[in-house]
C-alpha cells in the first residue's frame, strides 16, 4: 500500500492511495480523515490494522481520483494540488524526528574520513569503535537486547519537509549535506504501544563541515530541515533496499551516488534493535505522538566533493521499491553571525 498526503488549495488536506498512475482520494468518502494519523486512530478503534482499514476505504464506490504525475510534479504552496510529507500532524510538537547512525559499512568509513587521518599507528576513532560494537552486538537473538546504536535528534515537525520542499542551509551553517536514507514512520497508540506504519524515502539533511570540526558537534550539525516522501509504503520488507542519490545544478549532474544498499542485510543492527533502543525511553512512548526515524546511509557526497551546495540545487533520492523519487531543492541563507539576544521577562 502506497499512501500519500496532499493539499488542494482552497479545499485543504487529503489522504490518497497510489494505484498505478492514479491517486485515490480517501478524503472524498471520509471527509473527517485528512491525515494518515487519523486513519491510524480510526483503524485502532475499528480493531483492524492500518492496511486493512485503507483497503476498506479504497473499496468505496464513489472515490474521487487524481493524476499522480500532476501531484508529484507540482510545487508546494502554488495554486495546483501538491504533495505534502506522507505523515505529519496539525501540532508540529507531536512529531519527533530522530535517527540512527553508523549502521552501514560505508557510514563508518565516511565518518572516519571526517575525523582522522589514519596510519598504522593511529588509534581507532570513536566512530570505528562504535561501528565495531554494532558488528559484534547489534544483531542479538530474538528476545534479547542488543548493543545500543548511535542515536541523534533532528527536531520536531518544524523541521519536516515533503517532496519538493526546501532544504535550508541556515545563516549559521557551514554547508548542507545530503544523506539518502530510509525512514521508519511510527505512531504511539493510546496504550503507549509503538506501531510501525511503514517506511518512506528520506533525505536526512545535515552539516558535515560543522561535524568535522569535532565529532562532539554531531548533535548540533543534525538540527536541520529534512525530508521524507513522496510516499509512505505500508507493506515493504526492510531486508534489502536499493537506493540512488543525485544532485543537479542548472539541470546538470554534479553528483551521483551510484547504487546504495540499505535494509537489514546491509546493516550492523537489526531493525528491531534500532527500534528497541529508540522506544525504550518512556518519553518516546507518549500516546498520539508521531516518530520519524532515519536508519542511516552507506555513502555521502561530502568526503569526495570539492563544491558546496548552492540555492537551487536539486537533490533526488530514488528507489524502484518506493515508486516515485523524493526531490528537494536547496535554499542557502545569507551568512549571519549576529547573536540571538535573549530578553528578560
N, C-alpha and C positions, 0 to 999 in steps of 0.2 A: 504494500500500500504506500503510495507516494502522495504526501499531503503538503499543501501549500496554504499560506495565508496571504491575502491580497486586499487591496483597497480600491474601491470605486469612488473617485472624487465626487462628493455631493451625496453619496449613499452609504459611505462608511466601510467598515471592515467586514471581511468574508473569510470563510474556510472553503477550501476546494480539494478535490481528489483528482490527481492526474491520471487520465486514461488515454494512452496514445498521444495525440496532439490536442486533446481537449481537457479542459478543467471543468469538472462537475461542481457546480456551486451548491454546497450543502446548506448554506445560509438561506438559500431561496426557499427551502422547505422547512427550515427550522430557524426563523429569524432571531431567536434568542441566543443562538450559537454563532458567535463572531470570532472566537479564538479557540485554538486547539485545547487549551487548558480547560475550557468549559466543556468540550467534548469528553475529556478525560473524567471530569467530575460526573457528567451525565452517565457515562459508561459504568462508573463505580456504583452509582445509585441504582442502575438497572441490573447490576450483578453480572456484567459481562466484561470482556476485555475491550480495550480501545479499538482494536482491529475489527472485532465482531460488531461493535457499535457503528463504526464507519461503513462497514459493508451494508448494514441495515439501512443507513441513510442513503447510500448510493443506489439502493434498490427502489427508492421512491419514484413515483411516476412522473411528477411534474418538476423535476430538477431543471434549472437553467444551466447553461454551459457557456464557456468562453474559449477562445483560441489561446492555447498555452504559449505559442510563439509570440503572440501580441503582448501577453503579460510579461513574458521573460525579456522582451526587447525594451519595454517601457522603462523610463527613468523615474524613480520615486519623486513624489512631490509635484509631478506635472498634472496635466488635465486628463491623461489617459489612465485607465486602471493599471496598477503596478503591483509587483510582488513586495511583500514585507518579510521580515525574518519568519521562518516557519514555526517558531514559537516565541511568544513574548507575553507580557502582562500589562494590564491597564496601569498598575502600580509598578514602576520600574524597580522599586526597592524589594519586590518579591522575586526578582531574578538575580541569581548569583552565578558569576562566570569564573571558572577556575580551570586548572589544567595540571597535567602530569608530564614531567619532562624526563629526559634520559631513559626513555623506554625503548628506543630503536638504536641499533648499532651506529648508524650514521649520526644520530644526535650526540652521542658521546664524542665522536671524532670532531664534529663541528664545535662543540663546547670546549674541548681540549685545545683546539687551534686558537680559540679566543684568549685563553688564559695561560698558555705555557708554550715555550719553545723547547720541545723535548730533545734530550740527548740520552745516551745510555745511562748517564749518571743522574738524570733528573728524576726526583721522586714523583710518584703518581699524583696527579691532581685530585682534588676532592671529587671532581666530576667523574674521573675514571674509577675512583673508589666506589662512588655511589652506583655507577653502572654495573660494576662487578658484583655489588651486593644484590642487584636485581637479577643478574645471571644466576647467582647461587641460590637465592631465596624468593624470587618473585613469582614462581610458579609452584606454590605449595599444593599439597594434596587437598582434595575436597574436604571441607570441614575444618581446615587448619588455616591460621592466619599467616600469610607470607610477610616478607620484609616490606617495609613501607617505601614507596617510590618517592622521588622528588615531587613536591606539590607547590603550586603557586596560585595566587589570587589575581584576577584581572578586573574586578569591579562588579558593579550591579548592571541592571538593564540599561542604565545611562550610556554604557559603552557598547551596547549591542547594535550591530548593523546587519542589514539583509543584502540580498542580491542587488547589485549596482549602487549600494550605499557607499558613502565616502569613508575612507580610512585616513585618519588625521595623523600628520606629523606635528605635534604641538609646538608652540613657540619655544619651549624649553628643551625640546628633544634634540638629539644629535643626528638622527636619521630614523627611517622606518625600516622594517624588515618583515617580509612575508614568511609565514610558517604554515604550509599547506597540511592540514590535518583532518582527522575525523573527530567530530564532536558527539558525545553522548548527550541525549536530551532526557531529563528526568523530572518527575513531579513527586511531591510528597503527599501521600494520602491523608485522610482525616485522622487515621490512627498512627501517623508518624512513620509509616512504611514507605521507603523509596520505591518508585516504579519507573522502569526504563520505558520511555515511549518509543525510542528508536535512535537513529543516527542521522547526522547531516554532514555535508561537506563544510569545512571551516577554514578560515584564514586567521590564525592566532597571531595577529599583528603585534610586533614588539620593537624594541630599540636596542639592537645588538651593540652598537658602539658604546652606549652607556654601560651595558653589561660588561663589556670588555675591560673597562677601566678597573673594575674589581668585581669578582663574582658575587660579592655581597650586595652589589647594585642590581642583581637579577630581579628582586622584588619590585623596585620602582620602574624598572625597564618594561615590566609587564602591564603596568597600569595605562593601557592604551585602548582605543577603539578596536573592535574585532568584528568578524563577520561569520555568519552561518547561512546556509541555504544552497540553492533556492528551495529545496525540498526537504521534508522530514520523511525518511524511509523507515516505516514501522516494522519491517519484516526481514531486513538484510541480516545475514550472519556476519559476525565480527571475527572471522578467522583469517581471511585473505582478501585484502582490498588493494587495488592498484590505482594510483593517482598520478596526476601530472600537473605541473605548475608552469605558467609562462608569464612574462612581463612584457607588455607592449608600450612603446613610446612613439607617438606620432605614427601609429599603425605598423611600426617595425619592431621585431622581437629583439629585446636586449638581454633576455634570459629565458632559458628553457631547462627545466629540471631533468628532463628525461623521466623514465618510469620511477615512481616512488612506491615502495611496498609498505603497507600497514596492515593492521589486524594482528591477532594473537600469534599467528605463525611467524611473524617477523618482529615480535616484541619480547622483552625480557621479563615482562609481568603479564599475568593473565588479566582479562577484563574484570573478573570477579575480585581479584586482589586490588586493582585500582579503585574499583567501586567501594570495596570494604573500607579502605583507608581514607576515602573521602567521607563516606556516610557514617563512619564510627563516631564522629563528633556530633553530639546532640543538637548543636546549633544548625547542623546541616539536615536535620530531620523535622523541620517545623511545618505542620500541615499547611498545604496550599502554596508552598514555595516552589519555584522552578529552578532547576540547576542545569547549567550548560557546562560540560566538562570536556576539555580538549585532551586528546590522548597522545600527543607528540608527533614528531615528524622525523624522517630519516635524513633530510637534506635541506640546507638553507642556501640562498644565493650569497649571503654576506661574506663567507670565507673565501670566495673566488672572484668577486666583482671589484671593479675599480671605479664604480659610479655610485651616486647617491640617488635616492628617489626624488622625483620632481612632481609637482602638481600636474595632474592629467595622466600620469602613468596608469595603465590598466593591468590589473592582476587577475589572472584566470586560474582557478583550481577546478580540475575536471576529473571525472571517473565514469567509465561506461556503466558502472554498477549503481550510479546515482542519477541517471538521467541528465538533465541539462547542467552545464557548468555554473559555478559561482564566479561572478565577475564583480570586482570592486575598483573604484577609482581613487587615486591618492590625492590628498589635499595637504600641501605643505604650508603651514602658517609662517608668517614673518617672525624671525627670531626676536625674542623679547626677554631680557633678563631683569626687568623691573620687578622687585619683590612684591609679593602679596602682603598687604599690611592689614593686620587684624585690629579691629576697633573694639574698644572696651564697651561692655554692655551698660 
